[in-house]
């Protein structure tokens, strides 16, 4: 049985870095994926699913939800560790519902918890614009990404809260403090 942890948070919340560090610290037990990495890996594998994904990406289109869900499911099932962290998913109510349907029909994956790394919009903006790595790290793009993150957030929080799976972590501390708390939560919930 694979134990799945979803890590969500605003752009600039540090969720990817946190998950990467936890996986590095626990290489024998925990593996981390971001949804984008999973899609790129599937394309690189040259599989039929990968070719389908490539055709959408090459044409500048969003990869359809059922393909994203199948890609996530394949990666979790093929993971060589029992604890899987996926960051940046779900990003919409549609993704959340599709994931929930997949989990209901899949016996070997258990969604243990959804960890939200909470940061204020000001902190998120300062971090994203402070790191300004490329053309997409500007105020207009940030504002749009924040809007896309915030619009479905309440519904996503409520959905997982009702299942008793939502855990919020303060993301406005040092990386060490955040990672230590998140790692402790994951280990406790996973029973390791």
Secondary structure, DSSP 8 states (H G I E B T S, - for coil): -EEEEEEEE-TTS-HHHHHHHHHHHTTTTEEEEEHHHHHHHHHHHT-HHHHHHHHHHHTT----HHHHHHHHHHHHHH-SSSEEEEES---SHHHHHHHHHHHHT-TTEEEEEEEEEE--HHHHHHHHHHH--STT-SHHHHHHHHHHHHHTHHHHHHHHHHTT-EEEEE-SS-HHHHHHHHHHHHHHHHT-
